[in-house]
Amino acid sequence: MTCERTSLLQNEERGEQHNDAHTSNPGQILDSPTPLPWKSLSVILMLVVVQPVGFEIVFPFVNQMILEIGVVTDPERVGFYSGLIESIFSAMSFITIMPAGYLADRIGRKPVVLCGTLGLGLSIALFGMSRTLLAMILSRCIGGALGGVWACTKTMVAEQTDITNQARAFQWLSISYRVGQIVGLPLGGLLAHPERHFSLFQSKFWFDYPFALPCFLASAFAICAVAAGYLTLEETLKSKKKTTRGYGSTSSEPPHAALLVHDNISTTDKMSLRSVLNPYTISILFGCIGMCLASECLFSIFPLFSFTPITSGGLGLSEGAIGVQMAIRGIFNVGTMPFYSTLRQYFGGTVRFYRVAMCLWPVSILCMPLLNFLARSAGTESWTFNIALGFFFLVWAFGGYSWISIYIMVTDAAPSASALSTLNGISQMAIVLPQAIGPACVTSLFAFSIKSGIAGGNLVWIVMFVLTCSAAIHSMTIREPTSNWRKEEQKT
């Protein structure tokens, strides 16, 4: 989680203007596409990178860390505790998303995003120095609570774009998230236990805190991102902007100011929660839950699946190898992102492409027992195993297109500009809820499947296949909206 400014973007813009019902049905709003506000957007993207780094850097080594600090001694019992540590982060984010959104509506997006990102960075450092399960959980609670500002970054992106460039902006948002995964996952896997690999780290501190180095580096990056944001990021909430002129009065904003999110709306002119939750938005919110449940369960179980011995149903990889594999998976994701606009146009719009992407999640689940079978029969170094692994990563990457699509669908589903922040907050809660319960449930189910031997130890894959199929079926019920709030506000 590269943008093309040539034919690829032209295809995207034509796709937005002619193929998406939610933009073409209401009528064409702009005669030409609006350039992206790169001055502000680039800083937002840098801050976005911190979120996956903070959330996922622990994944490659958390299982080994649990063993080394003495929480358990049996590798097959690690799943419950690693799932708990992964889930507690999202659970705390779930609690703080709406308060963070309300606070951002009053004091501004910028201070909320910067303070939350700074706290998240510091919590990563605390996790690296944890010596007990309680310390690990507390540091993840702090990081998760402050990570609730993620919804505010999506609102900032929406407030700086219009219907002609929002797909590109959210495409870059997704790319920056994947970049954070590419950096964070191998960082966590390869730099754990630096005293074993580098003579520079032979002091007592690194023997006592063998998982601190990747966490310190991630924390340092977060601090740098916050510093850059403090110096250059512009506030997007109109009532807190320094200028008193129209929304498009600053040089970094798109010229078509009337089409952006907050033109004549004050922070007190908020829509009620009941008015935001209409049947269409509720359907999309259920789509958020299903999509995230499929994605996050797969993402959280893959490191545990890779760590588990081959004879117990896994791949038997080291923490370093797990980090590399997760980074390769991230590269697949970023490598496929530039094709989003072309494929979105080919399949006839955002919602239709979302349905296609959702149908790929069940396929990715079926790849997991296949990988274990190939590891047992041919070994993890065989070409058959690596071809299958590459196919698995490719299917996983194309399934990731559902993330970009759901971002756009949520933005377009807002009844009005004043409802955008609230709907973004609710949608983020719908995303974080599966992140809070999914990892603990699926990793515990994985451990239970191994111990019980039900369905040959494949019970977890059966359950996940059913869940992903259900999410794919639900995606078929979502329809294109017949109006666009930006167009309606342009008329008024």
N, C-alpha and C positions, 0 to 999 in steps of 0.2 A: 501498500500500500506509500514518455515525455510528451508534453503538450506539443502538438503540431500546429503551426500557424499558416499552413498552406492548404493543400487540397483536403486534408483530413478535417480541419475546422470548417472549411467551406461545406463539406458534406454534412457536418454536424448542424451547421446553421440552416442548410436547406432542409435537413431532417426535422429540425425544430419548427420551421416555418410551414412545412407542407405535410409532414407525416404524423406529428403529435396532435391528437385530437384536443388535448387540453390547451394547446397554443393556437392551432389553426382554426378550430371551431369558433372560438370567441372572436376571431378576426386578427389580422396581422397588426401588431401595435407599432412596430418600428420599421422604417424603410431599410435600414442597414443595421448590421450587428454592432453592439456597443463594445468597445475595447475593455478588457479586464482592467480593474484598478490595481495594477501590479505593485505599486508602492505599499499599499496597506495589505493587499492579499498575500504578498510574499512573507511578511512578518507573521500574519495569522497562520500560514502554512508551517512556518518554523515552530510556532507554539504548538501546533497540532502534532508535530513529530514527537513532542515530549510525552503525549498521552500514551501511545503504544509502548514507548520505551519504559515508562514508569509501570505500566500494567503488566508487560510481558517479559521484561528482562529477566525475571526470576524463573520463568518457566523451564529453561534448560537445566538449571541446577537445583531447583527447589526440592526435588525428590532426593537427591544426594545430600542436600543440606539437612533434611529431616532425619536421615539416617545418621549423619555425623554428629549432630547435636544430641542424639540419643532419644528422640521422640519415640521411635520404634527401631527394632533391630532386624525385622523381617522385611525385605524389599516388597513382598506381595501385600503388605499392610500399609504401604506408603500412600496408596491412592486416596483414602479418606482424608488424610491430613493435608495432602497437596491440594485436593479439591476444596477443602475448607479455606485454605490460605488464598487460593485464587478467587473463590466466591465472595469472601468477606470484603474484598476491594469493591466489587460491583454492588454489593448490598449497601455499603455506605454511600456510594455514588447515587444509588436509587433514592436514598433518604434526602440527599442534599440538592438534587437537581432542581426541583421547583423553588426552594428558597434561594438558590443561586440565581435562578431566572428572575424572580421577583426583585432581588437586590440589584441585578443588572438593569432592570427597568427603572430603577430609582437613582442609583448613583452612577450608572453608565456601564457599558460592556467592558471597557478597557481595564479599569481597576479590578473588577471581579475576575476576569480572565488572568491577569498578571499575578494577582495574589494567590489564586488557586494553583496556577502552574508552579509558582515558587514553592509553595507548601508541598506540592506533589514531589518536586525535585528533592527537597530535604527529607521527605519520608523514605525515598529510595535509599539514601545514605544510611538512615537508621535501620532499614531492613538488612543491609549488608553487614551491620555490626550486631545483629541479633544472635543471642546465644541460647535462647529458650523459645519454646513454642509461643508463649505469651507475648514475648517481645516481637516475634514475627507477626503475630496477629494484630498487635497494637499499631505497628508501623504501617501495615496494610490498611488498617482502619483509617488512619490519618490520611494516607495517600488517596484512598477511595473517596473520603468525604470531600477533600479538596479537588478531586478529579471530577466532581459534579459540574464543573464549569464548562465541560465539553460541549454541552448544548448551546452555550453562549457563543462559542466560536462559529457554530453553524448559523446562528442568527446573524452574526456579523457578516458572514459571507453572503447571506440572503439579502441583507440590507445594502450591500454594495453592488448588487447585480440586478439585471432585469431578465425577461424571458428569452432574450436572444443570446445571453452569455452565461446563464446560470448553470447549464449543463457542463460547460467548460470549467467553471469555478468549482463545482462539486466533484468533477473528475479530478481536478488538481487536489482537492481536499482528500479524496480517497488515495491518490498517489502518495501524498505526504504521509498519510497514516501507514501505508505499506512501506515507505522508506524507513519510518520509525521501527517497523518490525524487522526489516532487513538489517538495520544497524543494531537494534537492541537484542535480538535473539542470539546471534553469534557472539555479540559482546558478552552476554551472560554465560554462554557455554564455553567460549575459548579463553576468557580471562578469569574464570573461577580457578582457584588454587594456583595463583601466579608463582608461588614459592616452589612449585614443582617444575616450572618451565623456564623461569627467568632468574638469573643470578642476582638481579637488582632487588628482588623481593625475598631475600633470605633472612630478614629481620624477624624478631619474635612476633611483631604485630601481625604480619601476614600469615604466620602459622596459626595465630589465635583467631584471626578473622579471614579465612581463606576465600570468602565470597564477597569481600568488601570492595575489591578493585573495580569490577564492572559497575557496581552500584555507585561508587564515587564518581566514575566517569559520566554516568548517566545524570547524576545530580549536578555535576559541573555544566553539562550541556543545557540542562533546564535553567540554570542561573544565567547562562549566556543568552538564552532565548528570551528570558524575562527582561534582561538588560536592553536587548535590541528592541523589544516591544515598548519598554518605557520611553526610549529615546525617539522612536520613529512611528509607532502605531497610532493611527488616528481613531478617535472615538466615532462610532457609527450611530449611536443614539442621538437623534436630532436635538433633543432638549438639553443635552450635555455637550454639544459641539461648541467650539470656541466662537465660530462665526454666527452671526445673527441673520445672514442672508439665506437664500434658498438652499435646498439640500445639495444642489450641484455646484455650490460656490467655491469649493476647494478644488485644487488642480488635479488631485488624484481620483476624484469621483467621476463616474460615467456622465457624459453630457446630457443624457435624457433623464434629468432629475425627477421629473414628474412620475416616472414609471417605477421608481424605487420604493423601498418599503415604507419609510416614514416621511411623508411630505407635509401633511397638515395634521399630524396626529400627535397629541401630547402623551406623556407617560401615564397620565391619569385616565386617558380615554381607552381603557382596557375592556375587552369583551368578557362576558361571564364565561365560566367554564362550561356551563350547560349549552351556551350558544356555539361554542367551539366544537363540542362533541356531538356532531350530527351523524346520521347513519354512514355517510361516505367516509368521514374521518375516522370513525370507529373501525370500519372495515380495514382501512389502511393501518391503523394502530395494531390490529390483530395480525396484519401482515408483517409489521415490524417484529412482533413477538415471535412469530413462526420463523421468519428469516434469521433472526438473531439466535434463536434456540438451535437451529440447524448449524449455523456457522460457529457459534461459540462452543457448543458441545464437541464438535469435531476438532476445533482448535485446542481445547483444553485436554482432550483425551489423547491427541497425537503424541505429545511429549511422554506421557505415561505409557502409552502403547509402545513407543520406541524404547523406553527405559526398561520395560519388563522383559525378562529373559525369553528367548525364542520358544523354549519348551513350555513356558507358561502362557503363550499366546501373543507375545510381543515381538520386538525386533532385536532386543539385546544390545542397544547402542549406548555409548558413553555420553556424558553430558556435553562434551565438545562436539561429538558427531550429531547429537540432537540439535545443538545450536546451528550447525552448518546446514542440516536438513531443513530446519525452519527458515533459515535465511534463503535457501534455494527456493523454497515455497514462496517467500516474499518476492524474490526476483521474478518468478513466474507471474505473480500478481501484477507487479509493476509493468512487466513486459507486455501484458495483455491489455493494460489500461488504454493505450492510444487507439485501440480498435473499438473502444466503446461506442463512439459516435457513429462510426460506419455501421456497426452491427445494430445499433439502436434504430438507425434509419432503415436498415434492411428488414428488420422485423416489424416495422410499422409504428414505432413510438415507444415511449418509456414504459408504459404499463405492459404492453405485449412482450417487450424484451425482458421485463421483470419476471413474467411467467416462465419464459424459456430458462432464465438463470435459476429459478427456483427448482425446476425439474432436474437440474444437475446435482443437487444435494443428495438425493437417494443413490445416485450412481457413485458418488464419492464414498459413501458409507460401504457400499459393496466392495470397494477396493481394499478395505482394511483387512478382512479375513483372507483375501487373496494374497496380500503382501506377506502375511504370516505364513501362509502355505508355501509361498515361493522361498521365504527365508529358511523354512524347515527343509525343503527338498533340494534347493540349489545354493543356498547361502546368500548373505547380503552383498557379496561381491560379484555375484553372477550377473551377466548381461540381461537375463530375463527379469531378475528382480529389479534392476535399475530402470529398465524400460517400463515395467509396471509402475514403479515409483514415479517416474516422469509423467506417465499418463495420469496418475492420481493427482499430482500437483497441478497438471493442466486443467483437469476437470474442476478441481478445487478453485483454481484461479478464475475460470469462467463463471462458476457459481458466485464468486465475489462481485460480479457485475450487479447483483441484486442490491448491494449496499448503495452504489451510486444511484440506482433507480429509485430506491426508497427515499433517499434524501430529496430528490427532485419531486417525487410524488407527495411528500409531506409538505414541501414548500408550496406546491400548486394547489393543495387541498385546503389551505388556510382560507376561511371565509372572508377575511379582510386583512389589511396590513396590521391592524391593531391586534389581531389574533395570532400573528405569526410567532411571536416570542412564546406565548402560552402553548401553542400547538407543538413547537419545537421542544419545549420542556417536557410535555406529555409524551411525545414520540421518543425522546431520549430515555424516559422512564420505561417505556415499552421495550426499548432495546436493552437497558441495563438490568431489568428484571430477570430475563433469561440468563444474563451474565452472572447474576447473583446466585441463582439456584441451579443453573445448568452444570457448571463444572463440578460442584460437590456431588450432585446426583449421578452424573455420568461416570465420574471416576470411581465413586463408591460402587456403582453397578458393574463397572469393569472388574473391580476387585472381587465382588460377589460372583460374577460369572466365572472367574478363574477358580475360586474356591469350591463353588458348587458343581461346576462341570455341566450345568444345564445346557442342553443343545450343543454339547461338545465344547462348552466354554464360550459359545457365540451368542449368548442371550443379549449382551449389550448391543451387538450389531443388529439383532432383530428388532429390539426396541427403538434404536436410533433410525433404522430404516422405516419403521412405521411412522415415527414422528416426522421425518423429513418428507415422506409421501403425503402426510396430512397437510403440511405447510404448502407443498406444491399444489395440492388440490384447492386449498383456500385461495391461492394466488389467482386461480382461474375465475374466481367470483368477483374480483376487483375490476371495475370498469373505468374507462377514461372519463374525467369530469367534462361537463359541457360548458363550463365558464371558467374564467380566470380572474382572480381578485385584482390583479394589476390593471386589466382591461376595464373592470367595473369602476375602479377609482379614477381611471383616466377619463371616463365618461362624466363622472360627477365633478 
